[in-house]
Amino acid sequence: TQSREEPIVDEKREFLRHCLATLAYRGGKALRDAPEGFAEFQPGATSRTPGQILAHLGDLLEWAWYLSNNEKRWQTTETTAWAPGVDRFFQTLNRLDQRLAADEALGCSEERLFQGPIADALSHVGQIAMLRRMAGGPIRGENYFLAKIEAGRTGSEQHAAVYEFD
């Protein structure tokens, strides 16, 4: 039995918040120190550029926030310069994390938030990491199992890598 002093923890929300922190950690690694001109890199005629993918990441996180508030709303954002796109990524991630940390009921299930916008965002972070390598600005590999990732840490300031490799 829980005592009155102990807060009731919603395990699904805490896990989802850990997923957001993972997205912030991995996203930060893929987005920080991108080479000059990387936002416009295009490996093929029909491929999205990293800048377009970054704009889509912001759209996904905003959509997740709307869904969490029971709003069925999608907005497509035009590609911006890299730095403002990175700022938007972390700002929307923080706003979504704050929404999940609140005690208010969600407008959809945690499972649907994960299976839709959050899982999609994780895929796109992986695309950006792959495009970094293709564009000649690879990020170092890392054992993410050892990474210091914690729920609530969704800003651009992340712990240093514990174990990286080439």
C-alpha positions in Angstrom: 0.0 0.0 0.0 1.2 3.5 -0.8 1.4 6.0 2.0 -0.2 9.4 1.6 3.2 11.1 1.2 4.2 9.0 -1.8 3.0 10.4 -5.1 1.1 8.0 -7.3 3.3 7.2 -10.4 1.7 6.5 -13.7 4.1 4.0 -15.1 2.9 4.4 -18.7 3.4 8.1 -18.6 6.8 7.8 -17.0 7.9 5.3 -19.7 6.6 7.6 -22.4 8.5 10.5 -20.7 11.6 8.3 -20.8 10.9 7.8 -24.5 10.9 11.5 -25.0 14.1 11.9 -23.1 15.6 9.2 -25.3 14.4 11.1 -28.4 16.0 14.3 -26.9 19.3 12.5 -26.2 19.6 10.8 -29.6 18.1 13.7 -31.5 20.6 16.1 -29.8 23.5 13.9 -30.9 22.2 13.8 -34.5 21.4 17.5 -34.7 24.2 19.2 -32.9 27.3 20.4 -34.8 25.8 19.5 -38.2 28.2 20.4 -41.0 27.7 23.7 -43.0 25.0 23.2 -45.6 23.8 20.0 -44.1 20.2 21.1 -44.0 20.1 21.3 -47.8 21.9 17.9 -48.4 20.0 15.8 -50.8 21.2 12.2 -51.5 18.7 11.6 -54.3 16.3 13.6 -56.5 13.2 12.5 -54.6 14.8 12.4 -51.1 13.8 14.8 -48.3 16.6 17.0 -47.1 17.7 17.0 -43.5 16.1 20.4 -43.1 12.8 19.0 -44.4 13.1 16.0 -42.0 13.8 18.4 -39.1 10.7 20.5 -39.9 8.7 17.3 -40.0 10.1 16.3 -36.6 8.8 19.5 -35.1 5.4 18.9 -36.8 5.2 15.4 -35.3 5.9 16.6 -31.8 3.4 19.4 -32.1 0.9 16.8 -33.4 1.6 14.7 -30.3 1.0 17.7 -28.1 -2.4 18.3 -29.8 -3.4 14.7 -29.6 -2.5 14.7 -25.9 -5.0 17.5 -25.5 -7.7 15.7 -27.5 -7.2 18.0 -30.5 -7.0 16.3 -34.0 -4.8 19.0 -35.6 -1.9 18.7 -38.0 0.1 21.5 -39.4 2.9 21.2 -42.0 5.7 23.7 -41.4 7.9 25.0 -44.1 11.6 24.2 -43.8 13.6 26.8 -41.8 17.2 27.4 -41.2 18.9 24.6 -39.2 19.4 26.4 -35.9 15.7 27.5 -35.6 14.6 24.0 -36.5 16.7 22.5 -33.8 15.3 25.0 -31.3 11.8 24.1 -32.3 12.6 20.4 -31.9 13.6 20.9 -28.3 10.9 23.4 -27.5 8.1 21.2 -28.7 9.7 18.1 -27.0 9.8 20.1 -23.7 6.2 21.2 -24.1 5.1 17.7 -24.7 7.1 16.4 -21.7 5.5 19.0 -19.5 2.1 17.9 -20.7 2.8 14.3 -19.9 4.2 15.3 -16.4 0.9 17.0 -15.5 -1.7 15.2 -13.6 -4.4 16.0 -16.1 -6.0 13.2 -18.2 -4.6 12.8 -21.7 -6.8 13.1 -24.8 -5.5 9.8 -26.1 -3.7 6.7 -24.9 0.0 6.6 -24.2 0.3 3.7 -26.5 -1.2 5.6 -29.4 1.1 8.6 -28.7 4.1 6.2 -28.9 3.0 4.2 -31.9 2.3 7.3 -34.0 4.2 10.5 -33.6 6.9 9.4 -31.1 8.0 6.2 -32.9 7.9 8.2 -36.2 10.1 10.9 -34.7 12.6 8.2 -33.5 12.8 6.9 -37.1 13.5 10.4 -38.5 16.2 11.0 -36.0 17.9 7.8 -37.3 17.5 9.2 -40.9 19.2 12.4 -39.9 22.1 10.4 -38.3 22.4 8.3 -41.5 22.3 11.4 -43.7 25.1 13.0 -41.5 27.4 10.1 -42.4 26.4 10.3 -46.1 27.1 14.1 -46.1 30.6 13.5 -44.6 29.7 14.7 -41.0 29.1 11.4 -39.2 28.2 11.2 -35.5 30.1 8.8 -33.3 28.5 5.5 -32.5 27.4 5.0 -28.9 26.3 2.3 -26.6 22.9 3.9 -25.8 22.2 1.2 -23.1 24.8 2.9 -21.0 23.7 6.5 -21.7 22.5 8.7 -18.9 18.9 9.3 -20.1 16.3 10.3 -17.6 12.6 11.3 -17.9 12.2 15.0 -17.8 15.5 15.8 -19.5 14.2 16.8 -22.9 16.2 20.0 -23.6 19.3 20.4 -25.7 21.6 20.1 -22.7 22.2 16.4 -22.3 24.7 14.3 -20.3 28.0 13.5 -22.0 28.2 10.1 -23.7 29.4 7.3 -21.5 30.8 5.0 -24.2 31.3 6.1 -27.8 33.1 4.3 -30.5 34.0 4.8 -34.2 
